[in-house]
Amino acid sequence: MEIPLQPEEFNDSDAGAAQIPLPDRPHWGVLTALGVWIGSIALLVVTQTIAIGGYVAFSGLEFADNVAFVEFARANPTAIIVQVSATLPAHLLTLALCVLVITAFFQKPFWSTIGWTSGGVKFWHYFVMMMIFFIAALTLVNFFPPGEDDLDRIIRSSTTALYIVGFLAVFSAPLVEEVVYRGVMYPGFLKRMGMPLAVTLTTILFTLVHVPQYYENPVKIALLTLLSFMLTALRAVTGSLLPAFILHTLINGTQIALLLAEPLIRRYAETATP
């Protein structure tokens, strides 16, 4: 596998182009990659705003000012469920946007363009990478115990909210985020910047978009940076998006499983205590 380490203009007519994996010579560039990133954020904001606005209008609620409305949106359990649920249509619209870009409006194949192959990654490779991530997480949390953040408040607001977050974290977020960041953005950056800068910029932008959710917890932001780097590096090394998607899903799934099991573990510990 030959992956360019320096910025260069890819051209399918070049003599060495056939040796470059298709996912690493996209037909889009940096501006399109940034446009998809901005579009994914805008779609999430718009869908959630429409959802909470519709819920408020349907319920006939009125607020004295914007501060009261924001507080209601952050604290009311039903309002939280409405906003979290709106993430799914935002994900679907974002995925549709990416499909249009990747296929050049259905003129090119989707799966081969993003690289949907094993990339030579074995099952035990995923196990090792997960161990590295969770050992790093336990180490950081042990030295820097995290406080409560927006996501914590969401999942503790109701059992329904927890289940919806769990569904999104396992079944839609890994696919959509990998297609956006490692499927569109990374190869778009790689085309102009080369691998080191493309990995760095993709890692930073993935972390940056999650900061509003975790700004109260620097430890979680550090772990998100580590996760983003691992996923982007995996995409860069394998030349395929599938391994990054699998690792992302496994890590998210493990975290959600622990969240769902936490009440049972606590209840068992309480009953087992003499």
Secondary structure, 3 states (H helix, E strand, C coil): CCCCCCCCCCCCCCCCHHHCCHHHCCCCCHHHHHHHHHHHHHHHHHHHHHHHHHHHHHHCCCCCCHHHHHHHHHHCHHHHHHHHHCHHHHHHHHHHHHHHHHCCCCCCCHHHHHCCCCCCCCHHHHHHHHHHHHHHHHHHHHHCCCCCCHHHHHHHHCHHHHHHHHHHHHHCHHHHHHHHHHHHHHHHHHHHHCHHHHHHHHHHHHHHHHHHHHCCCHHHHHHHHHHHHHHHHHHHHHCCCHHHHHHHHHHHHHHHHHHHHHHHHHHHHHHHCC
